[in-house]
Amino acid sequence: MYEVLNELNKTAGITGSMVVGRDGIVIAADLNESFEGETVGALAASITTNVQKSLERLNTSPLSQVTIEADNAKLFFTDADIGILVVTTETDVNIGLIRLEIKHAVNKLKMAG
């Protein structure tokens, strides 16, 4: 799992990544020191749980990814079966490239798990 995160972090613009359980507990992390893993994990679990409940009320397909854009970073929360893959990036990244790399990483995590 750490190998997948390490490889993902080599992508231009990605500043860190981690896998958290749906309860917010950190499973594995390779984050930039500017982010506290436990705080990001709790945020990811809270946001994805609330979005999933809203999607269920709308009778839409399961949550696949949530993207948050802040002043100094972007955060991607992606369902990875074993938990939530969290990726932090710079603000001016190529979102298409990031999503493609996240998709590859999720596939690797599913094969490993």
N, C-alpha and C positions, 0 to 999 in steps of 0.2 A: 504494500500500500504506500509506504514512504517513497518507493521508487517511482510510482505513478505521480505522486505529488511533486517530487523533485524534477521529473521530466516536464511536467506541466509548467512549473515555475521558470523553465528556460525560455518560454514563449515571450516574445517582446511585449512589454507592457504589463505582464502579470507580476504582481508584487508578493503574492503568497497564496497558499491554498491549504485546505484542511477538510477532513471528513468528520462530521458530527452525527451522533445518534439523533433520532427524532425527539429525544428528551433534552437535547442540548449538550449532552456530555461529549467532550472531545475524544474521538477515536484515534485520530492521527493528525498532526499539524506540521506544516512547514510555512509559517507565517512571517511576514515582515514584523520587526520588533515594534512598529508603531501600532499594531493591533494586538489586543489582549485576547488570546484564544478562547477563554471561557466566556468572555463577554460576547464575542462574535458568535460562538456556538449557541448561546442562549437566544441571541437575536435571530439567528437563522431558524431555530426550532419554533420560536414564537411566530415569526412572520409566515413561515411556510404552513404551519398548522392553521393559522387564521385564514390565509388565502385558500387553502384546500377546503376548509369548511364553507367558505363563500362560494367556491366553484361547485361544490356539491349542491348547495341551495339553488344554483343556476342550472343544474343538471348538465354540466359540461364535463369533458374528459378530465382525468386526473392531472394534477399539477406536474409540470415538467421542469419549469424554471421561473425564477423571480429575479429581476434585475433591479438594483437600487443605484441611483446616480446621486452622489453627494458632491459637494464643492471640491473635495480633494481626493476622491476615489470612486470607483464603481465596485459593487459587490454583486456576484452572481451566486444564487442558491439553486442548486440543481439536484433533483431526485436521483440517487445512485443506488437504489435498492437497499444496500447495507446501511444507508443513512443519507445525509445531505452533503453533497460536495459544495464547499464554499470556495470561491475564487475572488481574490481582491486584485484590482488593477488600477493603473493610472487613469486619469480622467479622459485622456485623448487617445484611447486605444482603438484598434480596428475591431469593432464588436463582432463582425462576421468571423474573423480569424479566432477570436477568443471563444465564441460559441462552438466553432468547429473543434478546437483543441479540447474544450470541455467535453464535447460528445465523445471524442476518442478516449479521454481519461475515464469517463463513466463506463464505456465498454470494457476497458482494461480492468477497472474495479469490479465489474460484474463477473468477468472471467476469473479473477483472482479469488472472489468470495464465494 
